[in-house]
Amino acid sequence: MILPDKHLSQDRSLLGVGADILSALDHPCTVSEAWETFGAARKRRGSSLTISFDWFAQGLTFLFAINAISVRDGLIEIENAR
């Protein structure tokens, strides 16, 4: 689930989803803004795999658990962005 394997593609693993989320977070934003940016970035990249909001939320939780992102004043930001 976290790492890709022979049954789970990189685009679907939490590590892959987390990487896509981090690349979409170019400025502090709300969860809904991050969701829209994430979806647009995946479409531009040509990914045919649709990720549900639940899986996106799991990706955010994973990033928060490893201290890659933080939430300040209701905005998500990359932890080392300051």
PDB file of N, CA, C and O in Angstrom:
ATOM      1  N   MET A   1       0.817  -1.190   0.000  1.00  0.00           N
ATOM      2  CA  MET A   1       0.000   0.000   0.000  1.00  0.00           C
ATOM      3  C   MET A   1       0.862   1.257   0.000  1.00  0.00           C
ATOM      4  O   MET A   1       0.565   2.207  -0.723  1.00  0.00           O
ATOM      5  N   ILE A   2       1.914   1.275   0.790  1.00  0.00           N
ATOM      6  CA  ILE A   2       2.769   2.460   0.820  1.00  0.00           C
ATOM      7  C   ILE A   2       3.733   2.444  -0.358  1.00  0.00           C
ATOM      8  O   ILE A   2       3.880   3.443  -1.062  1.00  0.00           O
ATOM      9  N   LEU A   3       4.387   1.313  -0.569  1.00  0.00           N
ATOM     10  CA  LEU A   3       5.348   1.178  -1.652  1.00  0.00           C
ATOM     11  C   LEU A   3       4.737   0.430  -2.820  1.00  0.00           C
ATOM     12  O   LEU A   3       3.876  -0.427  -2.617  1.00  0.00           O
ATOM     13  N   PRO A   4       5.165   0.734  -4.047  1.00  0.00           N
ATOM     14  CA  PRO A   4       4.669  -0.043  -5.191  1.00  0.00           C
ATOM     15  C   PRO A   4       5.235  -1.455  -5.159  1.00  0.00           C
ATOM     16  O   PRO A   4       6.321  -1.690  -4.630  1.00  0.00           O
ATOM     17  N   ASP A   5       4.498  -2.376  -5.721  1.00  0.00           N
ATOM     18  CA  ASP A   5       4.982  -3.752  -5.875  1.00  0.00           C
ATOM     19  C   ASP A   5       4.399  -4.303  -7.164  1.00  0.00           C
ATOM     20  O   ASP A   5       3.878  -3.542  -7.979  1.00  0.00           O
ATOM     21  N   LYS A   6       4.477  -5.610  -7.363  1.00  0.00           N
ATOM     22  CA  LYS A   6       4.024  -6.161  -8.641  1.00  0.00           C
ATOM     23  C   LYS A   6       2.503  -6.087  -8.809  1.00  0.00           C
ATOM     24  O   LYS A   6       2.002  -6.221  -9.925  1.00  0.00           O
ATOM     25  N   HIS A   7       1.767  -5.876  -7.720  1.00  0.00           N
ATOM     26  CA  HIS A   7       0.315  -5.772  -7.800  1.00  0.00           C
ATOM     27  C   HIS A   7      -0.193  -4.340  -7.652  1.00  0.00           C
ATOM     28  O   HIS A   7      -1.381  -4.080  -7.842  1.00  0.00           O
ATOM     29  N   LEU A   8       0.696  -3.417  -7.314  1.00  0.00           N
ATOM     30  CA  LEU A   8       0.307  -2.020  -7.079  1.00  0.00           C
ATOM     31  C   LEU A   8       1.272  -1.113  -7.830  1.00  0.00           C
ATOM     32  O   LEU A   8       2.471  -1.101  -7.553  1.00  0.00           O
ATOM     33  N   SER A   9       0.737  -0.354  -8.784  1.00  0.00           N
ATOM     34  CA  SER A   9       1.595   0.519  -9.587  1.00  0.00           C
ATOM     35  C   SER A   9       2.105   1.700  -8.759  1.00  0.00           C
ATOM     36  O   SER A   9       1.550   2.029  -7.711  1.00  0.00           O
ATOM     37  N   GLN A  10       3.159   2.319  -9.247  1.00  0.00           N
ATOM     38  CA  GLN A  10       3.731   3.465  -8.548  1.00  0.00           C
ATOM     39  C   GLN A  10       2.723   4.608  -8.451  1.00  0.00           C
ATOM     40  O   GLN A  10       2.669   5.292  -7.429  1.00  0.00           O
ATOM     41  N   ASP A  11       1.933   4.824  -9.484  1.00  0.00           N
ATOM     42  CA  ASP A  11       0.936   5.896  -9.479  1.00  0.00           C
ATOM     43  C   ASP A  11      -0.145   5.686  -8.429  1.00  0.00           C
ATOM     44  O   ASP A  11      -0.806   6.643  -8.024  1.00  0.00           O
ATOM     45  N   ARG A  12      -0.332   4.467  -7.991  1.00  0.00           N
ATOM     46  CA  ARG A  12      -1.396   4.149  -7.028  1.00  0.00           C
ATOM     47  C   ARG A  12      -0.869   3.995  -5.602  1.00  0.00           C
ATOM     48  O   ARG A  12      -1.652   4.049  -4.654  1.00  0.00           O
ATOM     49  N   SER A  13       0.439   3.805  -5.432  1.00  0.00           N
ATOM     50  CA  SER A  13       1.000   3.640  -4.091  1.00  0.00           C
ATOM     51  C   SER A  13       0.966   4.976  -3.342  1.00  0.00           C
ATOM     52  O   SER A  13       0.952   6.042  -3.958  1.00  0.00           O
ATOM     53  N   LEU A  14       0.954   4.907  -2.024  1.00  0.00           N
ATOM     54  CA  LEU A  14       0.943   6.142  -1.236  1.00  0.00           C
ATOM     55  C   LEU A  14       2.209   6.958  -1.454  1.00  0.00           C
ATOM     56  O   LEU A  14       2.169   8.187  -1.396  1.00  0.00           O
ATOM     57  N   LEU A  15       3.313   6.302  -1.699  1.00  0.00           N
ATOM     58  CA  LEU A  15       4.555   7.011  -1.982  1.00  0.00           C
ATOM     59  C   LEU A  15       4.440   7.799  -3.284  1.00  0.00           C
ATOM     60  O   LEU A  15       4.868   8.951  -3.351  1.00  0.00           O
ATOM     61  N   GLY A  16       3.872   7.192  -4.305  1.00  0.00           N
ATOM     62  CA  GLY A  16       3.677   7.868  -5.586  1.00  0.00           C
ATOM     63  C   GLY A  16       2.657   8.992  -5.501  1.00  0.00           C
ATOM     64  O   GLY A  16       2.875  10.076  -6.042  1.00  0.00           O
ATOM     65  N   VAL A  17       1.539   8.735  -4.821  1.00  0.00           N
ATOM     66  CA  VAL A  17       0.514   9.761  -4.642  1.00  0.00           C
ATOM     67  C   VAL A  17       1.085  10.920  -3.818  1.00  0.00           C
ATOM     68  O   VAL A  17       0.840  12.086  -4.126  1.00  0.00           O
ATOM     69  N   GLY A  18       1.846  10.589  -2.770  1.00  0.00           N
ATOM     70  CA  GLY A  18       2.474  11.629  -1.956  1.00  0.00           C
ATOM     71  C   GLY A  18       3.434  12.482  -2.762  1.00  0.00           C
ATOM     72  O   GLY A  18       3.480  13.700  -2.588  1.00  0.00           O
ATOM     73  N   ALA A  19       4.198  11.856  -3.642  1.00  0.00           N
ATOM     74  CA  ALA A  19       5.123  12.602  -4.497  1.00  0.00           C
ATOM     75  C   ALA A  19       4.362  13.543  -5.420  1.00  0.00           C
ATOM     76  O   ALA A  19       4.773  14.685  -5.624  1.00  0.00           O
ATOM     77  N   ASP A  20       3.251  13.066  -5.978  1.00  0.00           N
ATOM     78  CA  ASP A  20       2.431  13.926  -6.838  1.00  0.00           C
ATOM     79  C   ASP A  20       1.828  15.086  -6.050  1.00  0.00           C
ATOM     80  O   ASP A  20       1.742  16.203  -6.560  1.00  0.00           O
ATOM     81  N   ILE A  21       1.415  14.829  -4.821  1.00  0.00           N
ATOM     82  CA  ILE A  21       0.868  15.896  -3.975  1.00  0.00           C
ATOM     83  C   ILE A  21       1.942  16.942  -3.706  1.00  0.00           C
ATOM     84  O   ILE A  21       1.691  18.140  -3.836  1.00  0.00           O
ATOM     85  N   LEU A  22       3.142  16.492  -3.330  1.00  0.00           N
ATOM     86  CA  LEU A  22       4.226  17.433  -3.045  1.00  0.00           C
ATOM     87  C   LEU A  22       4.580  18.275  -4.268  1.00  0.00           C
ATOM     88  O   LEU A  22       4.858  19.467  -4.142  1.00  0.00           O
ATOM     89  N   SER A  23       4.570  17.672  -5.431  1.00  0.00           N
ATOM     90  CA  SER A  23       4.898  18.436  -6.635  1.00  0.00           C
ATOM     91  C   SER A  23       3.802  19.442  -6.973  1.00  0.00           C
ATOM     92  O   SER A  23       4.066  20.444  -7.637  1.00  0.00           O
ATOM     93  N   ALA A  24       2.576  19.185  -6.522  1.00  0.00           N
ATOM     94  CA  ALA A  24       1.472  20.110  -6.789  1.00  0.00           C
ATOM     95  C   ALA A  24       1.404  21.245  -5.772  1.00  0.00           C
ATOM     96  O   ALA A  24       0.758  22.260  -6.032  1.00  0.00           O
ATOM     97  N   LEU A  25       2.052  21.096  -4.628  1.00  0.00           N
ATOM     98  CA  LEU A  25       2.003  22.123  -3.576  1.00  0.00           C
ATOM     99  C   LEU A  25       3.109  23.156  -3.793  1.00  0.00           C
ATOM    100  O   LEU A  25       4.163  23.085  -3.162  1.00  0.00           O
ATOM    101  N   ASP A  26       2.865  24.103  -4.678  1.00  0.00           N
ATOM    102  CA  ASP A  26       3.875  25.126  -4.920  1.00  0.00           C
ATOM    103  C   ASP A  26       3.693  26.347  -4.016  1.00  0.00           C
ATOM    104  O   ASP A  26       4.548  27.232  -3.979  1.00  0.00           O
ATOM    105  N   HIS A  27       2.591  26.385  -3.300  1.00  0.00           N
ATOM    106  CA  HIS A  27       2.337  27.451  -2.323  1.00  0.00           C
ATOM    107  C   HIS A  27       1.355  26.906  -1.276  1.00  0.00           C
ATOM    108  O   HIS A  27       0.653  25.932  -1.547  1.00  0.00           O
ATOM    109  N   PRO A  28       1.294  27.514  -0.095  1.00  0.00           N
ATOM    110  CA  PRO A  28       0.322  27.065   0.909  1.00  0.00           C
ATOM    111  C   PRO A  28      -1.103  27.163   0.357  1.00  0.00           C
ATOM    112  O   PRO A  28      -1.477  28.176  -0.234  1.00  0.00           O
ATOM    113  N   CYS A  29      -1.888  26.110   0.554  1.00  0.00           N
ATOM    114  CA  CYS A  29      -3.243  26.110   0.016  1.00  0.00           C
ATOM    115  C   CYS A  29      -4.158  25.243   0.880  1.00  0.00           C
ATOM    116  O   CYS A  29      -3.694  24.478   1.725  1.00  0.00           O
ATOM    117  N   THR A  30      -5.442  25.374   0.658  1.00  0.00           N
ATOM    118  CA  THR A  30      -6.425  24.567   1.375  1.00  0.00           C
ATOM    119  C   THR A  30      -6.442  23.160   0.792  1.00  0.00           C
ATOM    120  O   THR A  30      -5.842  22.899  -0.250  1.00  0.00           O
ATOM    121  N   VAL A  31      -7.131  22.265   1.473  1.00  0.00           N
ATOM    122  CA  VAL A  31      -7.236  20.887   0.992  1.00  0.00           C
ATOM    123  C   VAL A  31      -7.934  20.856  -0.365  1.00  0.00           C
ATOM    124  O   VAL A  31      -7.496  20.135  -1.261  1.00  0.00           O
ATOM    125  N   SER A  32      -8.998  21.615  -0.532  1.00  0.00           N
ATOM    126  CA  SER A  32      -9.718  21.596  -1.812  1.00  0.00           C
ATOM    127  C   SER A  32      -8.869  22.167  -2.942  1.00  0.00           C
ATOM    128  O   SER A  32      -8.922  21.666  -4.065  1.00  0.00           O
ATOM    129  N   GLU A  33      -8.089  23.205  -2.662  1.00  0.00           N
ATOM    130  CA  GLU A  33      -7.184  23.736  -3.689  1.00  0.00           C
ATOM    131  C   GLU A  33      -6.110  22.711  -4.045  1.00  0.00           C
ATOM    132  O   GLU A  33      -5.772  22.544  -5.216  1.00  0.00           O
ATOM    133  N   ALA A  34      -5.581  22.030  -3.045  1.00  0.00           N
ATOM    134  CA  ALA A  34      -4.566  20.999  -3.286  1.00  0.00           C
ATOM    135  C   ALA A  34      -5.153  19.860  -4.114  1.00  0.00           C
ATOM    136  O   ALA A  34      -4.486  19.336  -5.006  1.00  0.00           O
ATOM    137  N   TRP A  35      -6.397  19.474  -3.827  1.00  0.00           N
ATOM    138  CA  TRP A  35      -7.075  18.409  -4.568  1.00  0.00           C
ATOM    139  C   TRP A  35      -7.223  18.793  -6.035  1.00  0.00           C
ATOM    140  O   TRP A  35      -6.943  17.980  -6.916  1.00  0.00           O
ATOM    141  N   GLU A  36      -7.657  20.017  -6.308  1.00  0.00           N
ATOM    142  CA  GLU A  36      -7.824  20.476  -7.689  1.00  0.00           C
ATOM    143  C   GLU A  36      -6.486  20.553  -8.417  1.00  0.00           C
ATOM    144  O   GLU A  36      -6.383  20.134  -9.570  1.00  0.00           O
ATOM    145  N   THR A  37      -5.471  21.079  -7.760  1.00  0.00           N
ATOM    146  CA  THR A  37      -4.139  21.188  -8.357  1.00  0.00           C
ATOM    147  C   THR A  37      -3.558  19.808  -8.622  1.00  0.00           C
ATOM    148  O   THR A  37      -2.950  19.573  -9.666  1.00  0.00           O
ATOM    149  N   PHE A  38      -3.747  18.899  -7.674  1.00  0.00           N
ATOM    150  CA  PHE A  38      -3.277  17.522  -7.804  1.00  0.00           C
ATOM    151  C   PHE A  38      -3.903  16.852  -9.027  1.00  0.00           C
ATOM    152  O   PHE A  38      -3.204  16.227  -9.825  1.00  0.00           O
ATOM    153  N   GLY A  39      -5.223  16.985  -9.170  1.00  0.00           N
ATOM    154  CA  GLY A  39      -5.921  16.376 -10.312  1.00  0.00           C
ATOM    155  C   GLY A  39      -5.477  16.957 -11.639  1.00  0.00           C
ATOM    156  O   GLY A  39      -5.290  16.228 -12.613  1.00  0.00           O
ATOM    157  N   ALA A  40      -5.308  18.275 -11.677  1.00  0.00           N
ATOM    158  CA  ALA A  40      -4.871  18.935 -12.913  1.00  0.00           C
ATOM    159  C   ALA A  40      -3.454  18.518 -13.285  1.00  0.00           C
ATOM    160  O   ALA A  40      -3.153  18.309 -14.460  1.00  0.00           O
ATOM    161  N   ALA A  41      -2.587  18.398 -12.287  1.00  0.00           N
ATOM    162  CA  ALA A  41      -1.196  17.995 -12.550  1.00  0.00           C
ATOM    163  C   ALA A  41      -1.134  16.568 -13.082  1.00  0.00           C
ATOM    164  O   ALA A  41      -0.350  16.277 -13.985  1.00  0.00           O
ATOM    165  N   ARG A  42      -1.949  15.681 -12.532  1.00  0.00           N
ATOM    166  CA  ARG A  42      -1.965  14.288 -13.015  1.00  0.00           C
ATOM    167  C   ARG A  42      -2.492  14.214 -14.442  1.00  0.00           C
ATOM    168  O   ARG A  42      -1.999  13.414 -15.237  1.00  0.00           O
ATOM    169  N   LYS A  43      -3.491  15.036 -14.782  1.00  0.00           N
ATOM    170  CA  LYS A  43      -4.017  15.045 -16.153  1.00  0.00           C
ATOM    171  C   LYS A  43      -2.971  15.572 -17.130  1.00  0.00           C
ATOM    172  O   LYS A  43      -2.803  15.023 -18.219  1.00  0.00           O
ATOM    173  N   ARG A  44      -2.264  16.643 -16.738  1.00  0.00           N
ATOM    174  CA  ARG A  44      -1.214  17.197 -17.601  1.00  0.00           C
ATOM    175  C   ARG A  44      -0.106  16.176 -17.836  1.00  0.00           C
ATOM    176  O   ARG A  44       0.469  16.108 -18.922  1.00  0.00           O
ATOM    177  N   ARG A  45       0.181  15.394 -16.819  1.00  0.00           N
ATOM    178  CA  ARG A  45       1.223  14.376 -16.923  1.00  0.00           C
ATOM    179  C   ARG A  45       0.780  13.191 -17.779  1.00  0.00           C
ATOM    180  O   ARG A  45       1.599  12.371 -18.193  1.00  0.00           O
ATOM    181  N   GLY A  46      -0.508  13.113 -18.036  1.00  0.00           N
ATOM    182  CA  GLY A  46      -1.022  12.045 -18.884  1.00  0.00           C
ATOM    183  C   GLY A  46      -1.386  10.779 -18.149  1.00  0.00           C
ATOM    184  O   GLY A  46      -1.507   9.720 -18.764  1.00  0.00           O
ATOM    185  N   SER A  47      -1.561  10.866 -16.850  1.00  0.00           N
ATOM    186  CA  SER A  47      -1.926   9.688 -16.073  1.00  0.00           C
ATOM    187  C   SER A  47      -3.386   9.335 -16.334  1.00  0.00           C
ATOM    188  O   SER A  47      -4.281  10.158 -16.146  1.00  0.00           O
ATOM    189  N   SER A  48      -3.607   8.117 -16.763  1.00  0.00           N
ATOM    190  CA  SER A  48      -4.977   7.676 -17.037  1.00  0.00           C
ATOM    191  C   SER A  48      -5.652   7.123 -15.786  1.00  0.00           C
ATOM    192  O   SER A  48      -6.856   6.868 -15.788  1.00  0.00           O
ATOM    193  N   LEU A  49      -4.875   6.938 -14.718  1.00  0.00           N
ATOM    194  CA  LEU A  49      -5.402   6.382 -13.481  1.00  0.00           C
ATOM    195  C   LEU A  49      -6.068   7.477 -12.660  1.00  0.00           C
ATOM    196  O   LEU A  49      -5.437   8.479 -12.325  1.00  0.00           O
ATOM    197  N   THR A  50      -7.329   7.289 -12.341  1.00  0.00           N
ATOM    198  CA  THR A  50      -8.058   8.241 -11.522  1.00  0.00           C
ATOM    199  C   THR A  50      -7.878   7.886 -10.055  1.00  0.00           C
ATOM    200  O   THR A  50      -8.072   6.738  -9.656  1.00  0.00           O
ATOM    201  N   ILE A  51      -7.508   8.870  -9.263  1.00  0.00           N
ATOM    202  CA  ILE A  51      -7.327   8.685  -7.828  1.00  0.00           C
ATOM    203  C   ILE A  51      -8.538   9.287  -7.116  1.00  0.00           C
ATOM    204  O   ILE A  51      -8.925  10.420  -7.401  1.00  0.00           O
ATOM    205  N   SER A  52      -9.127   8.545  -6.204  1.00  0.00           N
ATOM    206  CA  SER A  52     -10.279   9.048  -5.457  1.00  0.00           C
ATOM    207  C   SER A  52      -9.829  10.049  -4.394  1.00  0.00           C
ATOM    208  O   SER A  52      -8.654  10.098  -4.029  1.00  0.00           O
ATOM    209  N   PHE A  53     -10.772  10.837  -3.909  1.00  0.00           N
ATOM    210  CA  PHE A  53     -10.444  11.793  -2.859  1.00  0.00           C
ATOM    211  C   PHE A  53      -9.983  11.073  -1.595  1.00  0.00           C
ATOM    212  O   PHE A  53      -9.116  11.572  -0.878  1.00  0.00           O
ATOM    213  N   ASP A  54     -10.559   9.904  -1.320  1.00  0.00           N
ATOM    214  CA  ASP A  54     -10.140   9.122  -0.148  1.00  0.00           C
ATOM    215  C   ASP A  54      -8.666   8.761  -0.229  1.00  0.00           C
ATOM    216  O   ASP A  54      -7.944   8.858   0.763  1.00  0.00           O
ATOM    217  N   TRP A  55      -8.216   8.340  -1.415  1.00  0.00           N
ATOM    218  CA  TRP A  55      -6.811   7.972  -1.582  1.00  0.00           C
ATOM    219  C   TRP A  55      -5.922   9.216  -1.491  1.00  0.00           C
ATOM    220  O   TRP A  55      -4.815   9.155  -0.957  1.00  0.00           O
ATOM    221  N   PHE A  56      -6.412  10.340  -2.014  1.00  0.00           N
ATOM    222  CA  PHE A  56      -5.700  11.610  -1.885  1.00  0.00           C
ATOM    223  C   PHE A  56      -5.548  11.976  -0.411  1.00  0.00           C
ATOM    224  O   PHE A  56      -4.474  12.392   0.024  1.00  0.00           O
ATOM    225  N   ALA A  57      -6.630  11.819   0.357  1.00  0.00           N
ATOM    226  CA  ALA A  57      -6.575  12.115   1.796  1.00  0.00           C
ATOM    227  C   ALA A  57      -5.602  11.180   2.506  1.00  0.00           C
ATOM    228  O   ALA A  57      -4.901  11.601   3.427  1.00  0.00           O
ATOM    229  N   GLN A  58      -5.552   9.927   2.092  1.00  0.00           N
ATOM    230  CA  GLN A  58      -4.569   8.989   2.666  1.00  0.00           C
ATOM    231  C   GLN A  58      -3.151   9.459   2.348  1.00  0.00           C
ATOM    232  O   GLN A  58      -2.254   9.353   3.184  1.00  0.00           O
ATOM    233  N   GLY A  59      -2.955   9.980   1.134  1.00  0.00           N
ATOM    234  CA  GLY A  59      -1.651  10.523   0.753  1.00  0.00           C
ATOM    235  C   GLY A  59      -1.269  11.706   1.618  1.00  0.00           C
ATOM    236  O   GLY A  59      -0.115  11.821   2.031  1.00  0.00           O
ATOM    237  N   LEU A  60      -2.224  12.597   1.901  1.00  0.00           N
ATOM    238  CA  LEU A  60      -1.967  13.735   2.793  1.00  0.00           C
ATOM    239  C   LEU A  60      -1.611  13.248   4.198  1.00  0.00           C
ATOM    240  O   LEU A  60      -0.693  13.769   4.832  1.00  0.00           O
ATOM    241  N   THR A  61      -2.341  12.254   4.669  1.00  0.00           N
ATOM    242  CA  THR A  61      -2.073  11.700   6.000  1.00  0.00           C
ATOM    243  C   THR A  61      -0.672  11.098   6.058  1.00  0.00           C
ATOM    244  O   THR A  61       0.050  11.290   7.036  1.00  0.00           O
ATOM    245  N   PHE A  62      -0.294  10.380   5.024  1.00  0.00           N
ATOM    246  CA  PHE A  62       1.047   9.799   4.948  1.00  0.00           C
ATOM    247  C   PHE A  62       2.111  10.901   4.987  1.00  0.00           C
ATOM    248  O   PHE A  62       3.086  10.796   5.730  1.00  0.00           O
ATOM    249  N   LEU A  63       1.925  11.953   4.191  1.00  0.00           N
ATOM    250  CA  LEU A  63       2.894  13.059   4.163  1.00  0.00           C
ATOM    251  C   LEU A  63       2.971  13.765   5.514  1.00  0.00           C
ATOM    252  O   LEU A  63       4.052  14.160   5.951  1.00  0.00           O
ATOM    253  N   PHE A  64       1.830  13.921   6.172  1.00  0.00           N
ATOM    254  CA  PHE A  64       1.818  14.551   7.491  1.00  0.00           C
ATOM    255  C   PHE A  64       2.536  13.665   8.513  1.00  0.00           C
ATOM    256  O   PHE A  64       3.260  14.165   9.374  1.00  0.00           O
ATOM    257  N   ALA A  65       2.333  12.358   8.413  1.00  0.00           N
ATOM    258  CA  ALA A  65       2.947  11.416   9.361  1.00  0.00           C
ATOM    259  C   ALA A  65       4.473  11.397   9.251  1.00  0.00           C
ATOM    260  O   ALA A  65       5.166  11.179  10.245  1.00  0.00           O
ATOM    261  N   ILE A  66       4.991  11.624   8.052  1.00  0.00           N
ATOM    262  CA  ILE A  66       6.446  11.627   7.881  1.00  0.00           C
ATOM    263  C   ILE A  66       7.015  13.050   7.931  1.00  0.00           C
ATOM    264  O   ILE A  66       8.165  13.278   7.558  1.00  0.00           O
ATOM    265  N   ASN A  67       6.200  14.001   8.394  1.00  0.00           N
ATOM    266  CA  ASN A  67       6.602  15.405   8.552  1.00  0.00           C
ATOM    267  C   ASN A  67       7.036  16.071   7.254  1.00  0.00           C
ATOM    268  O   ASN A  67       7.901  16.947   7.263  1.00  0.00           O
ATOM    269  N   ALA A  68       6.445  15.663   6.147  1.00  0.00           N
ATOM    270  CA  ALA A  68       6.740  16.297   4.868  1.00  0.00           C
ATOM    271  C   ALA A  68       5.873  17.522   4.646  1.00  0.00           C
ATOM    272  O   ALA A  68       6.274  18.446   3.940  1.00  0.00           O
ATOM    273  N   ILE A  69       4.672  17.539   5.249  1.00  0.00           N
ATOM    274  CA  ILE A  69       3.776  18.687   5.150  1.00  0.00           C
ATOM    275  C   ILE A  69       3.312  19.075   6.545  1.00  0.00           C
ATOM    276  O   ILE A  69       3.413  18.297   7.494  1.00  0.00           O
ATOM    277  N   SER A  70       2.806  20.287   6.644  1.00  0.00           N
ATOM    278  CA  SER A  70       2.214  20.743   7.899  1.00  0.00           C
ATOM    279  C   SER A  70       0.960  21.548   7.567  1.00  0.00           C
ATOM    280  O   SER A  70       0.735  21.937   6.421  1.00  0.00           O
ATOM    281  N   VAL A  71       0.163  21.783   8.584  1.00  0.00           N
ATOM    282  CA  VAL A  71      -1.052  22.578   8.430  1.00  0.00           C
ATOM    283  C   VAL A  71      -0.931  23.770   9.360  1.00  0.00           C
ATOM    284  O   VAL A  71      -0.810  23.614  10.575  1.00  0.00           O
ATOM    285  N   ARG A  72      -0.965  24.955   8.786  1.00  0.00           N
ATOM    286  CA  ARG A  72      -0.901  26.189   9.563  1.00  0.00           C
ATOM    287  C   ARG A  72      -2.021  27.123   9.093  1.00  0.00           C
ATOM    288  O   ARG A  72      -2.131  27.440   7.908  1.00  0.00           O
ATOM    289  N   ASP A  73      -2.830  27.545  10.032  1.00  0.00           N
ATOM    290  CA  ASP A  73      -3.961  28.439   9.737  1.00  0.00           C
ATOM    291  C   ASP A  73      -4.866  27.874   8.650  1.00  0.00           C
ATOM    292  O   ASP A  73      -5.386  28.618   7.818  1.00  0.00           O
ATOM    293  N   GLY A  74      -5.051  26.567   8.660  1.00  0.00           N
ATOM    294  CA  GLY A  74      -5.944  25.926   7.698  1.00  0.00           C
ATOM    295  C   GLY A  74      -5.348  25.716   6.322  1.00  0.00           C
ATOM    296  O   GLY A  74      -6.053  25.305   5.401  1.00  0.00           O
ATOM    297  N   LEU A  75      -4.058  25.992   6.164  1.00  0.00           N
ATOM    298  CA  LEU A  75      -3.399  25.829   4.873  1.00  0.00           C
ATOM    299  C   LEU A  75      -2.338  24.735   4.956  1.00  0.00           C
ATOM    300  O   LEU A  75      -1.598  24.637   5.935  1.00  0.00           O
ATOM    301  N   ILE A  76      -2.283  23.928   3.920  1.00  0.00           N
ATOM    302  CA  ILE A  76      -1.283  22.875   3.831  1.00  0.00           C
ATOM    303  C   ILE A  76      -0.049  23.482   3.183  1.00  0.00           C
ATOM    304  O   ILE A  76      -0.154  24.211   2.196  1.00  0.00           O
ATOM    305  N   GLU A  77       1.120  23.183   3.736  1.00  0.00           N
ATOM    306  CA  GLU A  77       2.359  23.640   3.121  1.00  0.00           C
ATOM    307  C   GLU A  77       3.449  22.601   3.313  1.00  0.00           C
ATOM    308  O   GLU A  77       3.419  21.805   4.251  1.00  0.00           O
ATOM    309  N   ILE A  78       4.403  22.629   2.410  1.00  0.00           N
ATOM    310  CA  ILE A  78       5.541  21.739   2.528  1.00  0.00           C
ATOM    311  C   ILE A  78       6.332  22.159   3.759  1.00  0.00           C
ATOM    312  O   ILE A  78       6.575  23.348   3.967  1.00  0.00           O
ATOM    313  N   GLU A  79       6.726  21.205   4.561  1.00  0.00           N
ATOM    314  CA  GLU A  79       7.328  21.498   5.862  1.00  0.00           C
ATOM    315  C   GLU A  79       8.615  22.310   5.761  1.00  0.00           C
ATOM    316  O   GLU A  79       8.838  23.195   6.588  1.00  0.00           O
ATOM    317  N   ASN A  80       9.446  22.046   4.799  1.00  0.00           N
ATOM    318  CA  ASN A  80      10.718  22.759   4.680  1.00  0.00           C
ATOM    319  C   ASN A  80      10.605  24.001   3.813  1.00  0.00           C
ATOM    320  O   ASN A  80      11.623  24.547   3.390  1.00  0.00           O
ATOM    321  N   ALA A  81       9.399  24.456   3.542  1.00  0.00           N
ATOM    322  CA  ALA A  81       9.206  25.608   2.659  1.00  0.00           C
ATOM    323  C   ALA A  81       9.510  26.930   3.333  1.00  0.00           C
ATOM    324  O   ALA A  81       9.652  27.947   2.654  1.00  0.00           O
ATOM    325  N   ARG A  82       9.616  26.941   4.662  1.00  0.00           N
ATOM    326  CA  ARG A  82       9.844  28.210   5.342  1.00  0.00           C
ATOM    327  C   ARG A  82      11.271  28.575   5.423  1.00  0.00           C
ATOM    328  O   ARG A  82      11.610  29.624   5.971  1.00  0.00           O
TER     329      ARG A  82
END
